[in-house]
């Protein structure tokens, strides 16, 4: 199968893939903004809000309901948890960096790489190894976990 071929996602994981799409749109906006020299503080403020309202609840749901289905020492779980921690650090640095364009670039690159990993490797692993009933249970739990998160407006840049 070619690397860029569409991946058929189990219905229980589709909401996570939709979140990933939204986050990739943020990555694209950041990259365009950096290229066009949009004021870094404007982009950092929006990225921080998006992270707080959308990405953090997504991370919490994955860490609580999905990653825990793998043994604590499983390589895919370890990588996913490590990348979540790194992205949290990148997000924190958006407001504290002396070079905000660099911080934005690191945040965007980390997000894109992590999303590609989850979509291509982690979710594929769950779909290949878990019964449908278990995936559906995870989907139901995650839907409840994500039900009350905030909304973000379109980026102001």
Number of C-alpha atoms within 10 A of each C-alpha: 6 5 7 7 7 9 12 9 15 17 13 21 21 13 17 24 18 11 15 21 14 15 21 19 13 22 21 14 17 25 17 13 18 18 10 9 10 14 13 20 14 13 23 22 15 20 26 17 17 21 21 18 16 19 23 16 19 21 19 15 20 19 16 15 16 21 19 11 14 13 11 11 9 10 11 19 19 15 16 20 16 13 18 21 13 17 22 18 12 21 24 15 20 25 18 11 13 10 12 19 23 15 21 27 17 18 24 24 17 19 24 19 12 20 22 13 17 18 17 15 13 19 20 16 13 19 17 10 10 12 10 15 10 13 19 16 13 19 21 14 16 23 16 10 17 17 9 10 14 12 11 14 8 9 14 8 12
